[in-house]
Amino acid sequence: MTPTTLYWIIFIGIALASWIISASLKRKFERYSKQPLGLTGREVAEKMLHDHGIYDVQITCIKGQLTDHYNPANKTVNLSDEVYHGANVSAAAVAAHECGHAVQHAQAYAPLKMRSALVPVVSFSSNWVTWIILGGLLLIGSGAGQMLLLIGIALYAMITLFSFITLPVEVNASQRAVTWLREAGITDNTTTEMASDALHAAAYTYVVAALSALATLVYYILIFLGSNRR
């Protein structure tokens, strides 16, 4: 079996898994958005930040669906419109999760610091890796082609590393969110399970992304090793 055939088998498998997980995630968030809570996402975020002694993080409302994120550069918890205004389990879970990142930042959580440090490198790599590897493939068999492939592999390795460092960051933020929601009395036993289920479903998307990045990296490495045998 050639590296290309193996890659496409893995790629199709990962794409299928990604589609299944995304569909499941959407269904769960829609289901749990129908379970009302007493606070909106904005209010949940504000309370969680204040309960952790954080008063220098701004909560903003942004457009889009599932576009929620925490920006450590300007210390903002950015919530989509549905989460910001929603008073339900899904909104509370997402808002608390994003605030979990703010708590990580405030407490200098090591994996988050490492991920933040890699952002400039990953941004550069993402912009150039495709063109560098393409150049290596066009010149494959030559010294220049091998050098370009090696550089491309090094850049893509940084992207893959970033994907795997993201996993503990996201899982830890979800754990912080679920624990706080329960201890703060925002959710009861039933709604805590719902929030946990929704965030677990979201975490699987990061697992698939990391595995996809790893599969692509291995594929490029196999191409490089094959070019050396020519």
FIMI-285695 format. One record per residue (C-alpha): residue in three letters; x negated, z, y negated; residue number from 1. Coordinates in steps of 0.001 Angstrom, whole numbers, plus 500000, padded with zeros to 6 digits. Layout:
! FIMI-285695
NODE,ALA,X,Z,Y,NUM
...
END
This chain:
! FIMI-285695
NODE,MET,500000,500000,500000,1
NODE,THR,498566,498971,496639,2
NODE,PRO,498358,501402,493686,3
NODE,THR,500936,499293,491828,4
NODE,THR,503451,499458,494695,5
NODE,LEU,502928,503205,495073,6
NODE,TYR,503311,503709,491342,7
NODE,TRP,506603,501808,491211,8
NODE,ILE,507991,503760,494155,9
NODE,ILE,507111,507040,492402,10
NODE,PHE,508277,505720,489025,11
NODE,ILE,511688,504704,490399,12
NODE,GLY,512018,508080,492142,13
NODE,ILE,511176,509972,488959,14
NODE,ALA,513493,507766,486876,15
NODE,LEU,516329,508476,489303,16
NODE,ALA,515606,512204,489217,17
NODE,SER,515506,512088,485406,18
NODE,TRP,518901,510346,485275,19
NODE,ILE,520463,512888,487647,20
NODE,ILE,519035,515835,485728,21
NODE,SER,520085,514411,482346,22
NODE,ALA,523613,513793,483582,23
NODE,SER,523787,517316,485023,24
NODE,LEU,522426,518785,481792,25
NODE,LYS,525028,516954,479711,26
NODE,ARG,527863,518111,481993,27
NODE,LYS,526736,521722,481866,28
NODE,PHE,526364,521811,478102,29
NODE,GLU,529791,520221,477688,30
NODE,ARG,531322,522740,480117,31
NODE,TYR,529707,525775,478524,32
NODE,SER,530514,524562,475021,33
NODE,LYS,534142,525270,475921,34
NODE,GLN,533332,528955,476568,35
NODE,PRO,533783,530682,473184,36
NODE,LEU,531557,533417,471776,37
NODE,GLY,531947,535503,468639,38
NODE,LEU,528932,534072,466786,39
NODE,THR,527917,530581,465757,40
NODE,GLY,524526,529167,466693,41
NODE,ARG,523255,529835,463186,42
NODE,GLU,524379,533453,463353,43
NODE,VAL,522829,533894,466791,44
NODE,ALA,519531,532465,465540,45
NODE,GLU,519558,534659,462452,46
NODE,LYS,520259,537808,464468,47
NODE,MET,517622,537072,467091,48
NODE,LEU,514968,536440,464455,49
NODE,HIS,515845,539618,462568,50
NODE,ASP,515982,541682,465766,51
NODE,HIS,512367,540622,466347,52
NODE,GLY,511343,541444,462785,53
NODE,ILE,511037,537802,461753,54
NODE,TYR,512261,537064,458226,55
NODE,ASP,510034,534144,457168,56
NODE,VAL,511628,531493,459410,57
NODE,GLN,514294,529230,457929,58
NODE,ILE,517282,528024,459968,59
NODE,THR,518345,524457,459176,60
NODE,CYS,521052,522060,460363,61
NODE,ILE,519926,518589,461450,62
NODE,LYS,521650,515448,462711,63
NODE,GLY,521785,514316,466326,64
NODE,GLN,522612,515761,469717,65
NODE,LEU,520116,517957,471596,66
NODE,THR,517671,517404,468725,67
NODE,ASP,517172,521150,468312,68
NODE,HIS,513572,522296,467920,69
NODE,TYR,511290,524858,466325,70
NODE,ASN,508635,523589,463935,71
NODE,PRO,505685,526008,463748,72
NODE,ALA,504107,524024,460901,73
NODE,ASN,506788,524963,458375,74
NODE,LYS,508420,527808,460338,75
NODE,THR,511872,526312,460711,76
NODE,VAL,514410,526590,463508,77
NODE,ASN,516176,523229,463369,78
NODE,LEU,519606,523210,465029,79
NODE,SER,521811,520184,465623,80
NODE,ASP,525201,520222,463939,81
NODE,GLU,527059,521146,467150,82
NODE,VAL,524727,524076,467799,83
NODE,TYR,524480,525236,464187,84
NODE,HIS,528264,525464,463739,85
NODE,GLY,529302,525989,467366,86
NODE,ALA,530534,529405,468488,87
NODE,ASN,530143,528994,472233,88
NODE,VAL,527763,529692,475125,89
NODE,SER,525911,526371,474859,90
NODE,ALA,525275,526790,471144,91
NODE,ALA,524138,530389,471595,92
NODE,ALA,521790,529451,474455,93
NODE,VAL,520137,526607,472523,94
NODE,ALA,519848,528619,469296,95
NODE,ALA,518322,531589,471133,96
NODE,HIS,515929,529290,473006,97
NODE,GLU,514601,527752,469794,98
NODE,CYS,514238,531214,468295,99
NODE,GLY,512312,532112,471437,100
NODE,HIS,509668,529675,470209,101
NODE,ALA,509648,531384,466821,102
NODE,VAL,509080,534718,468581,103
NODE,GLN,506264,533145,470599,104
NODE,HIS,504703,531940,467350,105
NODE,ALA,505015,535338,465706,106
NODE,GLN,503465,537037,468747,107
NODE,ALA,500688,534434,469129,108
NODE,TYR,501810,533413,472614,109
NODE,ALA,498712,531726,474104,110
NODE,PRO,500314,528618,475700,111
NODE,LEU,502164,527858,472452,112
NODE,LYS,498919,528164,470487,113
NODE,MET,497242,525817,472945,114
NODE,ARG,500092,523303,472728,115
NODE,SER,500068,523407,468927,116
NODE,ALA,496303,522839,468900,117
NODE,LEU,496774,519732,471063,118
NODE,VAL,499441,518151,468841,119
NODE,PRO,497007,516137,466624,120
NODE,VAL,495101,514898,469694,121
NODE,VAL,498293,513976,471539,122
NODE,SER,499671,512222,468463,123
NODE,PHE,496507,510112,468228,124
NODE,SER,496526,509460,471975,125
NODE,SER,500172,508393,471998,126
NODE,ASN,499558,505883,469213,127
NODE,TRP,496527,504229,470816,128
NODE,VAL,496520,504767,474580,129
NODE,THR,498790,501810,475445,130
NODE,TRP,496683,499342,473469,131
NODE,ILE,493384,500689,474817,132
NODE,ILE,494540,500550,478433,133
NODE,LEU,496023,497086,477888,134
NODE,GLY,492652,495946,476547,135
NODE,GLY,490969,497446,479597,136
NODE,LEU,493359,495615,481942,137
NODE,LEU,492795,492295,480161,138
NODE,LEU,489033,492738,480465,139
NODE,ILE,489145,494340,483919,140
NODE,GLY,486032,493725,485990,141
NODE,SER,483738,493730,482971,142
NODE,GLY,481755,496604,481531,143
NODE,ALA,483877,496566,478385,144
NODE,GLY,487063,496668,480425,145
NODE,GLN,485888,499632,482469,146
NODE,MET,484887,501497,479317,147
NODE,LEU,488279,500874,477711,148
NODE,LEU,490075,502007,480874,149
NODE,LEU,487984,505170,480978,150
NODE,ILE,488767,505923,477329,151
NODE,GLY,492452,505227,477969,152
NODE,ILE,492453,507552,480971,153
NODE,ALA,490854,510310,478888,154
NODE,LEU,493516,509890,476192,155
NODE,TYR,496345,509842,478715,156
NODE,ALA,494897,512924,480387,157
NODE,MET,495456,514770,477104,158
NODE,ILE,499086,513630,477059,159
NODE,THR,499496,514827,480650,160
NODE,LEU,497857,518156,479869,161
NODE,PHE,500231,518581,476928,162
NODE,SER,503215,517938,479214,163
NODE,PHE,502107,520606,481668,164
NODE,ILE,501282,523171,478968,165
NODE,THR,504794,522567,477624,166
NODE,LEU,506329,523874,480875,167
NODE,PRO,505397,527580,480522,168
NODE,VAL,506179,527424,476798,169
NODE,GLU,509718,526187,477455,170
NODE,VAL,510369,528468,480437,171
NODE,ASN,509153,531522,478541,172
NODE,ALA,511317,530670,475519,173
NODE,SER,514358,530425,477792,174
NODE,GLN,513543,533741,479453,175
NODE,ARG,513244,535404,476071,176
NODE,ALA,516549,533833,474998,177
NODE,VAL,518557,534931,478044,178
NODE,THR,517105,538451,478002,179
NODE,TRP,517852,538908,474307,180
NODE,LEU,521382,537457,474554,181
NODE,ARG,522195,540011,477252,182
NODE,GLU,520468,542999,475654,183
NODE,ALA,521924,542247,472212,184
NODE,GLY,525408,542128,473679,185
NODE,ILE,525967,538533,472613,186
NODE,THR,526800,537588,476204,187
NODE,ASP,528284,539552,479102,188
NODE,ASN,527394,539142,482775,189
NODE,THR,529430,535966,483160,190
NODE,THR,528361,534217,479967,191
NODE,THR,524729,535291,480475,192
NODE,GLU,524756,533395,483775,193
NODE,MET,526194,530376,481975,194
NODE,ALA,523491,530483,479299,195
NODE,SER,520789,530876,481944,196
NODE,ASP,522184,527956,483958,197
NODE,ALA,522241,525675,480916,198
NODE,LEU,518660,526519,479958,199
NODE,HIS,517431,526102,483529,200
NODE,ALA,518956,522621,483570,201
NODE,ALA,517143,521812,480315,202
NODE,ALA,513838,523060,481772,203
NODE,TYR,514029,520547,484615,204
NODE,THR,513769,517722,482090,205
NODE,TYR,510302,518986,481140,206
NODE,VAL,509300,519187,484809,207
NODE,VAL,510279,515548,485333,208
NODE,ALA,508407,514502,482180,209
NODE,ALA,505262,516286,483365,210
NODE,LEU,505441,514717,486831,211
NODE,SER,505998,511294,485294,212
NODE,ALA,502933,511725,483085,213
NODE,LEU,500859,512850,486084,214
NODE,ALA,501989,509879,488181,215
NODE,THR,501051,507465,485397,216
NODE,LEU,497655,509135,484954,217
NODE,VAL,496913,508850,488696,218
NODE,TYR,497954,505191,488591,219
NODE,TYR,495488,504459,485783,220
NODE,ILE,492745,506308,487639,221
NODE,LEU,493391,504268,490795,222
NODE,ILE,493177,501045,488767,223
NODE,PHE,489865,502203,487274,224
NODE,LEU,488445,503105,490676,225
NODE,GLY,489589,499761,492063,226
NODE,SER,487901,497880,489229,227
NODE,ASN,484596,499588,490046,228
NODE,ARG,484679,498187,493573,229
NODE,ARG,484818,494608,492359,230
END
